[in-house]
Amino acid sequence: MGMPPELTVRQRIAATLRRRRRGSGFWFGLAIAVIWPFVLWGTRPGWRGGEHLPRTGGALLVANHVSFSDPIFDIAFGTTHGRMPRFMAKSELWSVPVVKWVLGGGGHIPVYRASKRAAESFAGAIDALERGEIVAVYPEGTYTADPDGWPMKPKNGVARIALRSGAPVIPMANWGTQDFLPAEGRPRFRPRKRIGIALGPPVDLSEFEGKPLTRSTLDAATRKIMDEVTTLLEQMRDETRPATPYDPELGGRGGSPGEPVDPAERAAS
């Protein structure tokens, strides 16, 4: 299937004119306005599957993470399609000057990792979904350390939010952003980078309805969600994913959530 078609000049102008501005707050709205020209005109973006993003009501947007610039392009996609995504981001960012104003004003959700306040993150996301918001999640927790850019082993909090809220889960794949903003690097504007975003239909999680939210249930639901995300990425890259995802705790490819890791691979890593 390959990368989505690059937006034409007419499509970029239309996206700029119809971009949603309501609900962004002053600082977040200002940040979007400042960055917008660099995103839409400084790169070669293209997207596919916009019809799968609900125009009203709460939904969980679940994506892979290949660059710190992913949220910027995902916001461009969402606002062009009439929705203002609210991101789950590490709580430490709320202590950074200016950044905390942008995140707070934009209605984003702090994630308290390895903390007694971790439950607040889930509650904040569920509350936002119940208010009819689009909540964007990167289940890997950070951009991928996989040497080939494939999704890492995800954290199962995304399944907890999905199953508790009952909100539709929309898979999203990002690709090309890692060329625009590489890890530990600066943005590369020349030559203009090809950026792709693809959405798929809601993930069917009906098999998990009514089940206790045990680790095995959450792991299985997480695998199903990330499988849909990775399938979209395979289609964009015209490549096949590795047999097992990269496990950041092992520093190599381990098992999927809830699956045993090959002892030989553990030893090798």
Residue pairs with C-beta under 8 A, 6 or more apart in sequence:
1 235
1 236
1 238
2 235
2 236
2 238
3 46
3 175
3 176
3 194
3 196
3 236
4 46
4 47
4 48
4 196
4 197
4 198
4 236
5 46
5 48
6 44
6 45
6 46
6 194
7 15
7 40
7 44
7 45
7 46
7 47
12 40
12 41
15 40
15 76
15 80
16 36
16 40
18 80
18 82
19 32
19 36
19 76
19 79
19 80
20 78
20 79
20 80
20 82
20 83
20 84
21 29
21 79
22 84
23 84
23 107
24 32
24 84
24 105
24 106
25 104
25 105
25 106
25 107
26 105
27 98
27 101
27 102
27 104
27 105
27 106
28 102
28 103
28 105
28 106
28 107
28 108
29 105
29 106
31 102
31 106
32 75
32 79
35 72
36 76
38 187
38 189
39 45
39 72
39 73
39 76
40 76
42 189
42 192
43 176
43 180
43 189
43 192
43 193
43 194
43 195
44 192
44 193
44 194
44 195
45 73
45 76
45 195
45 196
45 197
46 194
46 195
46 196
46 197
47 77
47 196
47 197
47 198
47 199
48 196
48 197
48 198
48 199
49 198
49 199
49 200
49 232
50 77
50 80
50 81
50 199
52 170
52 199
52 200
52 201
52 202
53 59
53 61
53 78
53 81
53 83
53 134
53 170
53 199
54 83
54 134
54 168
54 170
55 81
55 82
55 83
56 132
57 132
58 128
58 129
58 130
58 131
58 132
58 133
58 134
58 135
58 165
58 167
59 129
59 134
59 135
59 167
59 168
59 169
59 170
59 202
60 125
60 129
60 135
60 137
60 158
60 161
60 162
60 165
60 167
60 168
60 169
60 170
61 74
61 78
61 85
61 134
61 135
61 136
61 137
61 170
61 172
62 136
62 137
62 138
62 139
62 158
62 169
62 170
62 171
62 172
62 203
62 225
62 226
62 229
63 70
63 74
63 136
63 137
63 138
63 171
63 172
63 173
63 174
63 229
64 138
64 140
64 144
64 151
64 172
64 173
64 174
64 229
64 230
64 233
65 138
65 140
65 142
65 143
65 144
65 151
65 174
66 143
66 144
66 149
66 174
66 175
66 177
66 178
67 143
67 174
67 177
67 178
67 180
67 181
67 182
67 183
68 143
68 181
68 183
69 177
69 180
69 181
69 187
70 138
70 143
70 174
70 177
71 87
71 136
73 174
73 177
73 195
73 197
74 85
74 136
74 172
74 174
74 197
75 84
75 85
77 197
78 84
78 85
78 134
78 136
83 134
84 106
84 107
84 133
84 134
85 134
85 135
85 136
86 106
86 107
86 108
86 109
86 128
86 133
86 134
86 135
86 136
87 108
87 109
87 135
87 136
87 137
88 108
88 109
88 110
88 111
88 121
88 125
88 135
88 136
88 137
88 138
89 103
89 108
89 109
89 110
89 111
90 110
90 111
90 113
91 110
91 111
91 112
91 113
91 115
91 117
93 99
93 100
93 103
93 110
94 100
94 103
94 104
94 110
103 110
107 128
107 133
109 121
109 124
109 125
109 128
109 135
110 120
110 121
110 124
111 118
111 121
112 118
112 120
112 121
113 141
121 157
122 157
122 160
122 161
122 164
125 135
125 137
125 161
125 165
126 161
126 164
126 165
128 135
129 135
129 161
129 165
129 167
130 165
135 161
135 167
136 172
137 158
137 161
139 154
139 155
139 156
139 157
139 158
139 222
139 225
139 226
140 151
140 152
140 153
140 154
140 155
141 154
141 155
143 178
143 183
144 150
144 151
144 152
144 246
145 152
145 246
145 248
146 152
146 242
146 245
146 246
147 246
148 242
149 175
149 178
150 230
150 233
150 241
150 242
150 245
150 246
151 226
151 229
151 230
151 233
151 245
152 245
152 246
152 247
152 248
153 245
153 246
153 247
153 248
153 249
153 254
153 255
153 256
153 257
154 222
154 225
154 226
154 245
154 257
155 222
156 215
156 218
156 219
156 221
156 222
156 257
158 222
158 225
159 208
159 217
159 218
159 219
159 221
159 222
159 225
160 213
160 218
161 167
162 169
162 205
162 221
162 225
163 205
163 208
163 209
163 213
163 217
163 218
163 221
164 213
168 202
169 202
169 203
169 205
169 225
170 199
170 200
170 201
170 202
170 203
171 199
171 200
171 203
171 225
171 228
171 229
171 231
171 232
172 197
172 198
172 199
172 200
172 229
172 232
173 196
173 197
173 198
173 199
173 229
173 230
173 232
173 233
173 235
173 236
174 196
174 197
175 195
175 196
175 233
175 236
175 237
176 193
176 194
176 195
176 196
177 193
177 195
179 188
179 193
179 194
180 187
180 188
180 193
180 195
181 187
181 188
182 188
196 236
198 232
198 233
198 235
198 236
199 232
200 228
200 231
200 232
203 224
203 225
203 228
205 221
205 224
205 225
208 217
208 220
208 221
211 217
215 258
216 258
218 257
219 256
219 257
219 258
220 257
220 258
222 257
223 256
223 257
223 258
226 245
230 241
233 241
234 240
234 241
242 253
243 253
244 253
244 254
244 255
244 256
244 262
244 265
245 253
245 254
245 256
246 252
246 253
246 254
247 253
247 254
247 255
247 261
247 269
250 261
250 265
250 266
250 269
251 269
252 265
252 268
252 269
253 265
253 269
254 261
254 262
254 265
254 266
254 269
255 261
255 262
